[in-house]
Amino acid sequence: MSSTLFRTKKVEQSILDTEEPEHALKKSLSALDLTVFGVGVIIGTGIFVLTGKVAKENAGPSVALAFIVAGVVCGLAALCYAEFASTVPVAGSAYTFSYASLGELPAWIIGWDLVLEFALGTAVVAVGWSGYVRSLLDNAGWHLPVSLSGRDGATGFGFDILAAALVLVLTVILVLGMKLSARVTSVVVAIKVAVVLIVIIAGAFFVTADNYKPFIPKAQAQEAGSSLQSPLVQLMFGYTPTDFGVMGIFTAASVVFFAFIGFDVVATAAEETKNPQRDMPRGILGSLIICTTLYVAVSIVVTGMQKYSELSIDAPLADAFKATGHPWYAGVISFGAAVGLTTVCLILLLGQTRVFFAMSRDGLLPRFFSIVHPRFKTPYRPTILLGVIIAILAGFTSLSELAELVNIGTLFAFVVVALGVVILRHTRPDLPRAFRTPMVPFVPILSVLASLWLMLNLPAETWLRFAVWMVIGFIVYFVYGRSHSRLGRQEETA
């Protein structure tokens, strides 16, 4: 039995499956498209909110170092993703990579994990976008009924019509084709990056050197009951995580990691890339470098504009400009955040549908969902199904307590991909690799340890929810996936 659970799908077979007419996705993306996708999904509400929150509560001005630490962790994972995406240019990202290296059950588990993470991520961001848009409408004197603005505080019931509508519109765009999605993303990303550059350039003129003192505030124990306090770290390493100080930088890094989530979604588009061997590494690494640079610059500017202890938590960038007597920039920042979140939703939804499509093509989910549209060459069936489900989810639920599941799920995927690189190097050294992760196995092992460290800094409740979802995944696999596996049936008839 164990041999069937860990049977691997040959890379050659995965690539051959992409050539079947009814299951073949259209190749239309370039390195620039991939980089834009990466920047589009990474730069979201995190840069506009987390910078101030973490500076005030965890790291002070050294939040810039926390962004660098988180960027390095992502960079290690990105090197592993780049090798896999260029070697196995097939939809599914970490799911497909795991199937080629670790086996069917691990692949199912990571695919099951990714479907949930991308769904929650899309819904959470859609709700956030709705909040920004409602705020802009209120400023213009237009007010939506409470019952259509999300959960009603009086009755506890309501439907967020804007969040649901956004998801449905993006679903239509994804059905119509990847090139259209790339064009929409390019326009929105240009606006979003322009707003970030305005913050950096304009804010630099209002920086006061005294606000950086002390750059690394004195360490202090986290308050009891802190949402960031993880008993796992204390249990395994014998100390309590701190706010501020050197260790506070690492605590902050586990929080600002939220702002980096998404670069791995680029790998899900490998099958729709014209030259994946060359362009996937460029798209993955390029988008990560660009965003890390922007994040560090923004954090340096905002902590220089206003003393870290005085930063607001809800809208730190906008309020920092207000504190310096320039409220006009606050409106620009709110507009940039609202516009920017549309691409985050679009690309997370894209990633989820591609993972679902790849799993159904392998028979682990119903094969009905692996048929592409005859004209648009997109996986329209899972896109429509998941789009409608997420629209309903976003309309009825705030999901604030589940948002951290997106974080732990992404880190889990990082661990699996890094291990997969080492294993595939050993089992298939003959495979042509257009991009090779440097210093194997050192870099992948470092990636695993760094990801596990950030996972250990997450709350115990997040681990519990994650474990429950994984248990459900095991049940679904043994009830349906294992008996319907296309690879398993091929072995039976061989």
C-alpha positions as CSV (number, residue, x, y, z in Angstrom):
1,M,0.0,0.0,0.0
2,S,2.8,2.4,0.9
3,S,4.3,2.0,-2.6
4,T,1.0,3.2,-4.2
5,L,0.8,6.2,-1.8
6,F,4.2,7.4,-2.7
7,R,4.2,6.5,-6.4
8,T,5.7,9.4,-8.4
9,K,4.5,10.7,-11.8
10,K,7.4,11.0,-14.3
11,V,8.2,14.5,-15.4
12,E,8.0,13.3,-19.0
13,Q,4.4,12.0,-18.4
14,S,3.4,15.3,-16.8
15,I,4.6,17.2,-19.8
16,L,3.0,14.7,-22.2
17,D,-0.4,15.2,-20.5
18,T,-0.3,18.9,-21.4
19,E,-0.3,18.1,-25.1
20,E,-3.7,16.4,-25.1
21,P,-6.0,18.7,-27.1
22,E,-8.9,18.7,-24.6
23,H,-6.6,19.3,-21.6
24,A,-4.1,21.7,-23.2
25,L,-3.8,25.3,-22.0
26,K,-2.9,28.1,-24.4
27,K,0.7,29.3,-24.2
28,S,0.6,33.1,-24.2
29,L,2.7,34.5,-21.4
30,S,6.2,36.2,-21.5
31,A,8.7,36.9,-18.8
32,L,7.3,40.4,-18.4
33,D,3.8,39.0,-18.0
34,L,5.0,36.7,-15.3
35,T,6.9,39.5,-13.5
36,V,3.8,41.7,-13.6
37,F,1.7,38.8,-12.2
38,G,4.2,38.4,-9.4
39,V,4.3,42.1,-8.5
40,G,0.5,42.3,-8.9
41,V,-0.2,39.6,-6.3
42,I,2.6,40.5,-3.8
43,I,1.9,44.2,-3.5
44,G,-1.4,44.3,-1.8
45,T,-2.9,45.6,1.4
46,G,0.2,44.3,3.3
47,I,2.5,47.2,2.3
48,F,-0.2,49.8,3.2
49,V,-1.1,48.3,6.6
50,L,1.5,45.9,8.0
51,T,4.4,48.3,7.8
52,G,3.0,50.6,10.5
53,K,1.4,47.8,12.6
54,V,4.7,45.8,12.9
55,A,6.8,48.9,13.4
56,K,4.6,50.0,16.3
57,E,4.1,46.7,18.0
58,N,7.1,44.5,17.2
59,A,10.2,46.0,15.6
60,G,10.3,49.8,15.6
61,P,12.3,51.4,12.7
62,S,14.1,48.0,12.3
63,V,11.0,46.8,10.5
64,A,13.0,47.3,7.4
65,L,15.3,44.5,8.5
66,A,12.2,42.3,9.2
67,F,11.2,42.8,5.5
68,I,14.7,41.8,4.5
69,V,14.6,38.7,6.6
70,A,11.1,37.7,5.2
71,G,12.4,38.5,1.7
72,V,15.4,36.2,2.2
73,V,13.2,33.4,3.3
74,C,11.0,33.9,0.2
75,G,14.2,34.2,-1.9
76,L,15.4,30.8,-0.8
77,A,12.1,29.3,-1.6
78,A,12.0,31.2,-4.9
79,L,15.3,29.6,-6.0
80,C,13.7,26.2,-5.5
81,Y,10.5,27.2,-7.3
82,A,12.5,28.5,-10.2
83,E,14.3,25.2,-10.7
84,F,11.1,23.2,-10.5
85,A,9.0,25.5,-12.7
86,S,11.6,25.5,-15.5
87,T,12.1,21.7,-15.2
88,V,8.5,20.7,-14.9
89,P,6.6,23.5,-16.8
90,V,3.1,22.1,-15.9
91,A,0.1,23.8,-14.2
92,G,-0.2,23.1,-10.5
93,S,2.9,24.6,-8.9
94,A,3.9,22.8,-5.7
95,Y,1.3,20.1,-6.3
96,T,2.9,19.1,-9.6
97,F,6.4,19.4,-8.2
98,S,5.5,17.1,-5.3
99,Y,4.0,14.5,-7.6
100,A,7.2,14.3,-9.5
101,S,9.5,14.0,-6.5
102,L,7.7,13.0,-3.2
103,G,4.8,10.9,-4.5
104,E,1.0,10.9,-4.9
105,L,-0.2,11.3,-1.3
106,P,2.2,14.2,-0.5
107,A,1.1,15.8,-3.8
108,W,-2.5,15.5,-2.9
109,I,-1.9,17.0,0.5
110,I,-0.1,20.0,-0.8
111,G,-2.7,20.4,-3.6
112,W,-5.5,20.2,-1.0
113,D,-3.6,22.8,1.0
114,L,-3.1,25.2,-1.9
115,V,-6.8,25.0,-3.0
116,L,-7.8,26.2,0.5
117,E,-5.1,28.8,0.8
118,F,-5.8,30.5,-2.5
119,A,-9.6,30.3,-1.9
120,L,-9.3,32.0,1.6
121,G,-6.8,34.5,0.2
122,T,-9.1,35.5,-2.6
123,A,-12.1,35.9,-0.3
124,V,-10.2,37.8,2.4
125,V,-8.6,40.2,-0.1
126,A,-12.0,40.7,-1.9
127,V,-13.5,41.7,1.5
128,G,-10.6,44.1,2.1
129,W,-11.1,45.6,-1.4
130,S,-14.8,46.1,-0.7
131,G,-14.0,48.0,2.5
132,Y,-11.7,50.4,0.6
133,V,-14.3,51.0,-2.1
134,R,-17.1,51.6,0.4
135,S,-14.9,54.1,2.1
136,L,-14.3,55.9,-1.2
137,L,-18.1,55.8,-2.0
138,D,-18.9,57.2,1.5
139,N,-16.5,60.1,0.8
140,A,-18.4,60.8,-2.4
141,G,-21.7,60.8,-0.6
142,W,-22.9,57.4,-1.9
143,H,-23.9,54.9,0.8
144,L,-24.7,51.2,0.3
145,P,-27.4,49.7,2.4
146,V,-26.0,48.0,5.5
147,S,-27.5,44.6,4.4
148,L,-25.3,44.8,1.2
149,S,-22.1,45.9,3.0
150,G,-21.2,42.8,4.8
151,R,-22.2,41.5,8.2
152,D,-24.7,43.8,9.9
153,G,-23.6,44.6,13.4
154,A,-27.2,44.6,14.6
155,T,-28.5,41.4,13.1
156,G,-25.2,39.6,12.4
157,F,-26.4,38.9,8.8
158,G,-25.6,40.6,5.6
159,F,-24.1,40.1,2.2
160,D,-21.0,42.0,0.9
161,I,-22.3,42.6,-2.6
162,L,-19.1,44.4,-3.7
163,A,-16.8,41.6,-2.7
164,A,-18.9,39.0,-4.4
165,A,-19.2,41.1,-7.6
166,L,-15.5,41.6,-7.8
167,V,-14.8,37.8,-7.6
168,L,-17.5,37.1,-10.3
169,V,-16.1,39.8,-12.7
170,L,-12.5,38.4,-12.2
171,T,-13.9,34.9,-12.9
172,V,-15.2,36.1,-16.3
173,I,-11.9,37.7,-17.1
174,L,-10.0,34.4,-16.3
175,V,-12.4,32.4,-18.4
176,L,-11.9,34.7,-21.4
177,G,-8.1,34.0,-21.5
178,M,-4.8,34.5,-19.8
179,K,-3.6,37.2,-22.2
180,L,-6.6,39.4,-21.3
181,S,-5.9,38.7,-17.6
182,A,-2.3,39.8,-18.2
183,R,-3.3,43.0,-19.8
184,V,-5.8,43.9,-17.0
185,T,-3.1,43.1,-14.5
186,S,-0.5,45.2,-16.3
187,V,-2.7,48.3,-16.1
188,V,-3.6,47.9,-12.5
189,V,0.0,47.0,-11.4
190,A,1.3,50.2,-13.1
191,I,-1.2,52.3,-11.0
192,K,-0.3,50.4,-7.9
193,V,3.5,50.7,-8.3
194,A,3.1,54.4,-9.1
195,V,1.3,55.0,-5.8
196,V,4.0,53.1,-3.9
197,L,6.7,55.2,-5.6
198,I,4.7,58.4,-4.7
199,V,4.8,57.3,-1.1
200,I,8.6,56.7,-1.2
201,I,9.6,59.8,-3.1
202,A,7.2,62.3,-1.5
203,G,7.6,60.8,2.0
204,A,11.4,61.0,1.7
205,F,11.1,64.9,2.0
206,F,9.4,64.6,5.4
207,V,11.9,62.2,7.0
208,T,13.3,63.2,10.4
209,A,16.5,61.5,11.5
210,D,15.5,61.5,15.2
211,N,12.5,59.2,14.4
212,Y,15.0,56.4,13.7
213,K,16.4,56.5,17.3
214,P,16.6,53.9,18.6
215,F,16.7,51.9,15.4
216,I,16.3,48.6,17.3
217,P,14.3,49.4,20.5
218,K,15.0,47.6,23.7
219,A,13.6,44.1,23.8
220,Q,10.5,43.3,25.9
221,A,8.5,40.2,26.5
222,Q,5.2,39.8,24.5
223,E,2.1,40.5,26.5
224,A,0.2,37.4,27.7
225,G,-2.4,36.4,25.2
226,S,-0.7,38.1,22.3
227,S,-2.0,36.9,19.0
228,L,1.6,36.5,17.9
229,Q,2.8,34.5,20.8
230,S,3.4,30.9,19.9
231,P,3.8,28.3,22.7
232,L,5.6,26.1,20.1
233,V,8.7,28.3,20.1
234,Q,8.8,28.4,23.9
235,L,8.3,24.7,24.1
236,M,11.0,23.8,21.5
237,F,13.6,26.4,22.2
238,G,13.0,27.4,25.8
239,Y,12.3,31.1,25.4
240,T,9.3,33.4,24.8
241,P,9.3,35.5,21.6
242,T,9.9,39.1,22.2
243,D,8.7,42.4,20.8
244,F,11.5,44.8,19.8
245,G,15.2,43.9,20.2
246,V,17.0,41.6,17.8
247,M,14.6,38.7,18.3
248,G,11.7,41.2,17.8
249,I,12.9,41.5,14.2
250,F,12.3,37.8,13.6
251,T,8.9,38.0,15.3
252,A,8.1,40.9,13.0
253,A,9.4,38.9,10.0
254,S,6.8,36.2,10.7
255,V,4.1,38.9,10.5
256,V,5.3,40.8,7.5
257,F,5.7,37.6,5.6
258,F,2.0,38.1,4.8
259,A,3.0,40.9,2.6
260,F,5.1,38.5,0.4
261,I,2.6,35.8,-0.1
262,G,1.9,35.3,-3.8
263,F,5.1,35.1,-5.7
264,D,4.8,31.3,-5.8
265,V,1.5,31.7,-7.7
266,V,3.6,32.7,-10.7
267,A,4.7,29.0,-10.9
268,T,1.1,27.9,-11.4
269,A,1.2,29.6,-14.8
270,A,4.2,27.6,-16.1
271,E,2.1,25.6,-18.6
272,E,0.8,28.8,-20.2
273,T,4.2,30.4,-20.6
274,K,5.7,30.6,-24.1
275,N,9.3,29.8,-22.9
276,P,9.0,28.5,-19.3
277,Q,12.6,27.2,-19.1
278,R,13.8,30.8,-19.6
279,D,11.0,33.0,-18.4
280,M,9.7,31.2,-15.2
281,P,12.9,31.9,-13.2
282,R,12.9,35.5,-14.4
283,G,9.3,36.1,-13.5
284,I,9.6,34.5,-10.0
285,L,12.9,36.0,-8.9
286,G,12.3,39.3,-10.7
287,S,9.0,40.0,-9.0
288,L,10.4,39.1,-5.6
289,I,13.4,41.4,-5.9
290,I,11.3,44.3,-7.1
291,C,8.8,43.9,-4.2
292,T,11.4,43.4,-1.5
293,T,13.1,46.6,-2.6
294,L,9.9,48.6,-2.6
295,Y,8.9,47.2,0.8
296,V,12.2,48.1,2.5
297,A,12.0,51.6,1.0
298,V,8.5,52.2,2.2
299,S,9.3,50.9,5.7
300,I,12.3,53.2,6.0
301,V,10.3,56.2,4.8
302,V,7.2,55.7,7.0
303,T,9.3,55.2,10.2
304,G,11.3,58.3,9.3
305,M,8.2,60.4,8.8
306,Q,6.6,59.6,12.1
307,K,7.9,58.1,15.4
308,Y,7.2,54.4,15.3
309,S,5.4,54.5,18.7
310,E,2.9,57.1,17.2
311,L,2.1,55.2,13.9
312,S,-1.5,54.2,13.4
313,I,-2.4,50.5,12.9
314,D,-5.3,50.8,10.5
315,A,-3.8,53.2,7.9
316,P,-0.2,54.0,8.9
317,L,1.0,55.4,5.5
318,A,-2.0,57.6,5.0
319,D,-1.9,58.8,8.6
320,A,1.8,59.5,8.5
321,F,1.2,62.0,5.7
322,K,-1.6,63.5,7.6
323,A,0.7,63.9,10.6
324,T,3.1,65.9,8.5
325,G,0.4,68.2,7.2
326,H,-0.2,66.6,3.8
327,P,-3.6,64.8,4.0
328,W,-4.0,64.8,0.1
329,Y,-1.6,61.9,-0.1
330,A,-3.9,59.8,2.2
331,G,-6.6,59.8,-0.6
332,V,-4.0,58.7,-3.2
333,I,-2.9,55.9,-0.9
334,S,-6.4,54.6,-0.3
335,F,-7.1,54.7,-4.1
336,G,-3.9,52.8,-4.8
337,A,-4.8,50.2,-2.2
338,A,-8.3,49.7,-3.6
339,V,-7.1,49.4,-7.2
340,G,-4.2,47.2,-6.3
341,L,-6.2,44.6,-4.4
342,T,-8.1,43.7,-7.7
343,T,-4.9,42.1,-9.1
344,V,-4.3,40.3,-5.9
345,C,-7.7,38.6,-6.1
346,L,-7.3,37.9,-9.8
347,I,-4.0,36.1,-9.5
348,L,-4.9,34.2,-6.3
349,L,-8.0,33.0,-8.2
350,L,-5.8,32.1,-11.2
351,G,-3.5,30.1,-9.0
352,Q,-6.3,28.1,-7.3
353,T,-8.0,27.2,-10.6
354,R,-4.7,25.9,-12.1
355,V,-4.0,23.7,-9.1
356,F,-7.6,22.4,-9.2
357,F,-7.3,21.8,-12.9
358,A,-4.0,19.9,-12.6
359,M,-5.4,17.7,-9.8
360,S,-8.5,16.9,-11.9
361,R,-6.4,16.1,-14.9
362,D,-4.5,13.5,-12.8
363,G,-7.9,12.0,-11.7
364,L,-7.5,12.9,-8.0
365,L,-10.5,15.2,-8.5
366,P,-13.3,14.6,-11.1
367,R,-11.9,14.6,-14.6
368,F,-14.9,16.7,-15.7
369,F,-13.0,19.8,-14.4
370,S,-9.9,19.2,-16.6
371,I,-11.6,20.0,-19.9
372,V,-10.5,23.3,-21.4
373,H,-12.7,25.8,-23.3
374,P,-12.7,25.0,-27.0
375,R,-12.2,28.6,-28.0
376,F,-10.4,30.3,-25.1
377,K,-8.3,27.3,-24.0
378,T,-8.8,28.0,-20.4
379,P,-10.0,25.6,-17.6
380,Y,-13.4,27.2,-17.6
381,R,-15.2,24.6,-15.6
382,P,-13.2,24.8,-12.3
383,T,-12.8,28.6,-12.8
384,I,-16.6,29.1,-12.9
385,L,-17.2,26.6,-10.0
386,L,-14.6,28.1,-7.7
387,G,-15.4,31.6,-8.7
388,V,-19.0,31.2,-7.7
389,I,-18.1,29.4,-4.4
390,I,-15.6,32.1,-3.4
391,A,-18.0,34.9,-4.4
392,I,-20.5,33.5,-2.0
393,L,-17.8,32.9,0.7
394,A,-16.6,36.5,0.3
395,G,-20.2,37.8,0.4
396,F,-21.2,36.2,3.7
397,T,-18.0,35.9,5.7
398,S,-15.3,38.2,6.9
399,L,-12.8,35.3,7.4
400,S,-10.6,37.5,9.6
401,E,-9.8,34.6,11.9
402,L,-8.9,32.3,9.0
403,A,-6.5,34.7,7.3
404,E,-3.4,33.3,9.0
405,L,-4.2,29.9,7.4
406,V,-3.0,31.4,4.1
407,N,0.4,32.1,5.7
408,I,0.9,28.6,7.2
409,G,-0.2,26.9,4.0
410,T,2.2,28.9,1.9
411,L,5.1,28.1,4.3
412,F,4.2,24.5,4.2
413,A,4.3,24.6,0.4
414,F,7.8,26.2,0.6
415,V,9.0,23.3,2.8
416,V,7.7,20.6,0.4
417,V,9.1,22.3,-2.8
418,A,12.6,22.7,-1.2
419,L,12.6,19.0,-0.2
420,G,11.4,18.1,-3.6
421,V,14.4,19.8,-5.3
422,V,16.8,17.7,-3.2
423,I,15.0,14.5,-3.9
424,L,14.6,15.0,-7.7
425,R,18.2,15.9,-8.0
426,H,19.0,12.5,-6.5
427,T,16.4,10.4,-8.3
428,R,16.5,12.2,-11.7
429,P,20.0,13.8,-12.1
430,D,19.5,13.3,-15.9
431,L,16.7,15.8,-16.3
432,P,17.5,18.9,-18.3
433,R,17.4,21.9,-15.9
434,A,17.3,25.3,-17.5
435,F,17.7,26.9,-14.0
436,R,19.5,25.2,-11.2
437,T,19.1,26.1,-7.5
438,P,22.6,27.0,-6.3
439,M,24.5,25.1,-3.6
440,V,22.1,22.1,-3.4
441,P,21.4,20.7,-0.8
442,F,22.5,23.6,1.4
443,V,20.1,26.3,-0.1
444,P,17.0,24.0,0.0
445,I,17.8,22.8,3.6
446,L,18.2,26.4,4.6
447,S,14.8,27.2,3.0
448,V,13.2,24.4,4.9
449,L,14.6,25.6,8.2
450,A,13.7,29.2,7.6
451,S,10.1,28.4,6.6
452,L,9.7,26.1,9.6
453,W,11.0,28.9,11.9
454,L,8.4,31.3,10.7
455,M,5.7,28.6,11.0
456,L,6.7,28.0,14.6
457,N,6.1,31.7,15.3
458,L,2.5,31.5,14.2
459,P,-0.3,31.1,16.8
460,A,-1.2,27.6,18.0
461,E,-4.8,28.1,16.9
462,T,-3.6,28.5,13.3
463,W,-1.8,25.1,13.6
464,L,-5.0,23.5,14.9
465,R,-7.1,24.8,12.0
466,F,-4.5,23.7,9.5
467,A,-4.4,20.2,11.1
468,V,-8.2,19.9,10.8
469,W,-8.1,20.8,7.1
470,M,-5.3,18.3,6.5
471,V,-7.2,15.5,8.2
472,I,-10.2,16.2,6.0
473,G,-7.9,16.1,3.0
474,F,-6.6,12.6,4.0
475,I,-10.2,11.4,4.2
476,V,-11.1,12.7,0.7
477,Y,-8.0,11.2,-0.8
478,F,-8.7,7.7,0.6
479,V,-12.4,7.9,-0.2
480,Y,-12.1,9.3,-3.8
481,G,-8.6,10.3,-5.0
482,R,-6.7,7.1,-4.5
483,S,-9.2,4.9,-6.4
484,H,-9.6,7.4,-9.2
485,S,-5.9,8.2,-9.7
486,R,-5.1,8.3,-13.4
487,L,-1.5,7.2,-12.6
488,G,-2.8,4.2,-10.5
489,R,-5.1,3.1,-13.4
490,Q,-2.2,3.3,-15.8
491,E,-0.1,1.1,-13.5
492,E,-3.0,-1.5,-13.2
493,T,-3.3,-1.8,-17.0
494,A,0.5,-1.9,-17.7
